[in-house]
Amino acid sequence: EEKVNNVTLRKLNKEDKMIIFGWISDPALRKMTGTKEKPTIDSHNQWFMEKFHNESGYYRIIEYAEKPVGFMGTNTVDLHNNSAEIFIYIGTKEYRRRGIAKEAVKLYIDLLHYEGNICKIYARVFSFNAASISLFEKCGFTLEGNQSDHKDTYTDLLWFGMTLP
């Protein structure tokens, strides 16, 4: 458990299941994360147990002043290439845009680097998600690619990356 400026990252516990369900039930949050459909309790239980028992996923609850406010983890971890793709969201609306995500990303980068020997970190962000674009830029990530949609039916996907020493 790491803590900076009242922001803590901690491993999942079983009480987090319904907190996360509440967050991901918000249509605006689902749009930003790319979660297409509202989860059912059964689908969420299955998803949560996979994350809860996955030791290599580095899934963490973001706490602010000891209150759960967000969730982050890895979509992929490639130990052969020492790289990982991360995701993050602040689920509790009143804690968004307060610098909590920035502190969480910094803590998480250290966790991946020092515990996982990860040297390359990626994040995918929808082009309409100005808050996440700003977050990753403030944390030192650079835009490395744009997976553009040539049919105008979907949204461009921006790839941000950071290489650690």
N, C-alpha and C positions, 0 to 999 in steps of 0.2 A: 504494500500500500504506500503510494507516494502522495505527498501533499505540497502544494504551492499556492499561496494567496487564497487560502480557504477552499481550493479545488483538490479533490481527492479522486484517485482511480482505485476501484476495488473490484475484486472478483465477484462474479454473480453469486447470489444466494437464491434459495427457492422463493423467498418473498418478492423478488424482483419480477417474477413472471407476470403478475397482474399489473404491476406498475408499467412495464413495457407494453403490455396489451393496451392499456389506456392511452399511452403515447401513440402507438401505431394505428389506433382506431381513428385518429384525427386525419381527415382527408387531406388537409394542407401539408401535413408532415409526410404522408404517404406519397404525395406528388413529388416532394423534394427528394425522397429516398428512392423513388422508382418502384415502390411497392404498389402494384396495380390494383389489387383487390383487398377489401377489408377482410382481415383474418377472422376466422371463426375461433371459438374457444378451443376446439379440438385441433385445428391446424396450428394455432399458436402454441398449445401445449407441446405438440410434437416438435415444432421449431425450437422452442425454448429448451427442451430437454437435450436436443442435439447440441445447442450452444453450451448449455450448462456442463455437459460431460466432455466437451471437446477441450482437451488440454493444450492443443497447438493453435487455437484460434485467438488467444489473447483477448477474450471478450471482457469488457470492463464497464461497470456502472460509473458514471461521472457524478460525483457528489459535490455540492456546494454547501459549505457550513453544515456538513454531515447530513444533508438532505439529497436524496436521489433526484437528479435533474436531467440526466441524459445517458446515452449508451454509445459505446464505440467498440470496434473490433476490426478483424481482418476478413476481407472477402477471400483472399488467397495468401498463402505463405509458400514461398519457393525456397526451401533450404539449400538446394543445389546452387542457386544463384544469389542467395542471401538477400532476397527481396520479398516485399509484402505489399498488398493493396489494402488500404485502410478505409473505414467509413466512420462517420460520427454524426450524431444529432443531439440537439438539446430538445428533450421532449416536453419539458414544462415551459410553456410559453413565456411566463413572466421572467424566466432566467435567460432568455435569448438576448443576443446583442449586448451582453454585459462583460464580455471578455473571458467568460468561463470556458468556451470551446477552445480558445487560443491556448489557455493554460493547460487544458486537457490534452491537446495535441502535442504540446511540448513535453509533457510528462510521458505520453504514449510513445513518442519518438525515442526517448531515453529508454523506456521499457523494452521496446523492440530491439534497439541497438545493443544494450548491455546484457539483456537476458536472452535475446534470440539471435544475436550476432547478425542482425539485419542491417544492411548497408544501403539499400535502395528502397525507397518508400514511394508508393503511388497512391493517387486518389482520383476517382472519376467523379465529375461534377456536371450536372446538366447546365447548359449555357444560360438558362433563365435564372439560375440559383446564385444571385449576386452575393448573398451573404456567405455562402461556402467558397465562392471564388475569392472573395476578400480574405476570408479566414486562412485559406491555404497560402495565399500570397504573403500575408502578414507572418506566417510561420516559416517562410523561407522556401516554399515550393515554387517551382517555375512551370509555366505552361509548356508541355512537351509535345502535345498533339491535340488534334481536333478530329474526332470521328464524326464527320458531318453527314447529315441526312440529305441525300440528293433528291428524295421524292417529296420532301416537305410534309411528310406524315408524322414524323417524330421530331424530337429535339436533338440538336447537336450535343455530343458528349465530349467534354473537355478532359484531357488527361494531364494531371499535375504530377510532378515528381521532385524528389529530393534525394541526393546522394550524400551519404554520411562518410566521414573519413575512416 
